[in-house]
Every structure is written in C-alpha cells, then in structure tokens.
Amino acid sequence: MSWFEALILGLVQGLTEYLPVSSSGHLAIGSALFGIEGEENLAFTITVHVATVFSTLFILWKEVSWLFRGALKFRMNNETRYMLNIIVSMIPVGIVGLFFKDHVEAIFGSGLTIVGYMLLLTAALLAFAYYAKPRPKENISMLDAFIIGLAQACAVMPGLSRSGSTIATGLLLGNKKENLAQFSFLMVIPPILGEALLDIIKMIGGENVMGNISSTSLIVGFLAAFVSGSLACKWMINIVKKGKLIYFAIYCLIAAAFCLIYSHFA
C-alpha cells in the first residue's frame, strides 16, 4: 500500500465511520479497487479504526469528561444512567464480536456482492426512519439502549452502516434526534477498541504481522482518518438534528448499485 492509497482510504474511513453509509463497506470497495488484501489490509483497518475513536474523543471530549466526572461520584445520577445505557448497548455487539463474528464473515464473506446488499438494507433503514413518525421520548431508556445495541451488533456485516443502523433504530423507537447522534457515537467507542484488540491478537498470531505496509502509510492513514473523522463527527451531529438522512439513503442506493455491478463484471 502506497502512502497515497493510505491517504485516500484513511479519508474514506474517517468520513464514512460517522456518515450513515458504512465505513466497512467503503473500505472494502477501496481495497478491492486498489487490490489490497490480507494482513496488509488488516493492519491498516486497525490503524484507521483507532484513529476514528480518537476523533470521537476529540469532538465529544466535553461529553466524555462530563460522563466520567458524574460516574466517579459513585451515586445514581444522569451521568451514571447514561454510562449504564452505553454498557447495556455493548452487550449484543460484545457477544457477536467474541463468539460469532468469524462465523458471520465465513458464511457471508466480505466481497462486494454482500456489501451491495447490505448497503441496500442501510438505505431502506434510513428511508424508513426518515418517513416514520413515532411518538417522541424525552430520554433514551435502558431498553432502547439494548435495542440500539442489537442494531449495532447486526452492523458487523460489511456494508451495513453502524451509525446508520443505530441512529435509524433510535429514531424508530421515538428518541429525539438531538440525543441520538451523541449516544450513537459514544456507544461505538468501546466496541471499536475491542474489535481492534481482537484483530491485533489475530494479526499477531499470524506469521506476517504487518504484511507489506510501511510505517509511513500507517501514519498517513491514521492522520487522514483522524482529521476527516473529526469533521464528519461534528457534521453528522448537525445532520441528524436536522433530519436529513434521506439523502444518505439515496447515496447508499447508488453505492449498492456500483458494488453489485462491479462484483458481477469484475
């Protein structure tokens, strides 16, 4: 992987991690177009995913510090309830990540055909959430957090957007737009770090840890993902508040068509 390919893929990862268009799907598209695979792709994927976690902490640092300050008071308050909701939301994706992720990938693979179908599902979720008008709730309940966590667990499939699935599910449950984007981005931090840890363990267990990727490419990819992720995170919070998700549904339809056509003729 050249530094230019790392730059492009890092920008793609940072933008699409927060926009509801599937970062894993777009990384799969980019990797297929550039001919990148194996350990080289795994090392890069870990790097850019950690970069997007840092971008979330950078943009939402006030919210993160507020949560920890409140939780460290060791009494039930708004911050502690919020933290508990995040922990509850992690249960489904934790189970999938530990016990079923490899099985899902083995059954469905990671080719562009499955990415195309999952992008179609993402488009349907976003469109349905856009037109549905459930009764609004003041706060995200623990049950809602668990259901949103189930949506996040389903997004282990390449092409099914993590942010799109969680935000759309939260909207269908009647949660307020201004509460959802922040919760969706904060709840994703532990699973991404956990997934990166599992991938690192898997990669170390192989004979070729880094593949042919250079340190320069990893650094360029990390910085590109961090900068673009920071911009996308801030942008997406405003987009969700304005309820403009239908445009991303249209984009996912176009991306899905590209994947299915490319996989058929490639």
Salt bridges, closest charged atoms under 4 A:
GLU17 OE1 - HIS49 NE2 3.97
GLU17 OE2 - ARG162 NE 3.76
ASP102 OD1 - LYS202 NZ 3.69
GLU105 OE2 - LYS101 NZ 2.68
GLU138 OE1 - LYS176 NZ 3.12
ASP144 OD2 - LYS137 NZ 2.85
GLU195 OE2 - LYS101 NZ 3.78
GLU195 OE1 - ARG162 NH2 3.57
ASP199 OD1 - LYS202 NZ 3.99
